[in-house]
Amino acid sequence: MEQFTIKNLYDLNETIAAELFDGATYPWELLSKISSFILELGKKLPADKFTEVKENVWVANSAKVAPTANLNGPLIIDEDAEVRHCAFVRGNAIVGKGAVVGNSTELKNVILFNKVQVPHYNYVGDSILGFKSHMGAGSITSNVKSDKTLVVVKNGEEQIETGLKKFGAMLGDHVEVGCNSVLNPGTVIGRNSNVYPTSMVRGCIPAGSIYKKMGEIAEKY
């Protein structure tokens, strides 16, 4: 599981939430801590760059937020981010610098690193998306198993019990997810990997891979 640790998935220079990752090994360890972290960080944000537009919702002055977007705290929208028409942020979310949250996209308990794009009809819940990762139109994270049991991260014969009922996906830096794909609970995708459109993804995908379908993963390089 070494390649799916925080240090091998993410460039922590590319998120305002870098301190949240201190002392953790795997990114899903942080899902239960996002809310309290935002509440503490929000109080420390520079007043000349951020405005608390309503209780526990901090928006950078340089960010663009559509008047039809529904913003709920705790929430931080970082500098130069864009939140488009009818986006729905349910709370416990950090939207990174230059990130795009698109039309009718829903976020809940997430960290979007800088320049992440979730631009068209996406659902992202209980997930962490790395620097410049991109989810194609209609792609979603499924964050609860159909049998409601706790999520286990599986990489071949290796397994890690997370103790979490709600766990969407962990996307490393520069991951590309094709349109209308579903990332099942506990999915972890390594850096610089691509997922074909309309894919159903489960388990761990190595860095530098092309996911074509279940059981068919090719190396990019």
Secondary structure, 3 states (H helix, E strand, C coil): CHHHCHHHHCCHHHCCCHHHHCCCCCHHHHHHHHHHHHHHHHHHCCCCCEEEEECCEEEECCCEECCCCEECCCEEECCCCEECCCCEECCCEEECCCCEEEECCEEEEEEECCCCEEEECCEEEEEEECCCCEECCCCEECCECCCCCCEEEEECCEEEEEEECECCEEECCCCEECCCCEECCCEEECCCCEECCCCEECCEECCCEEEEECCEEEECC
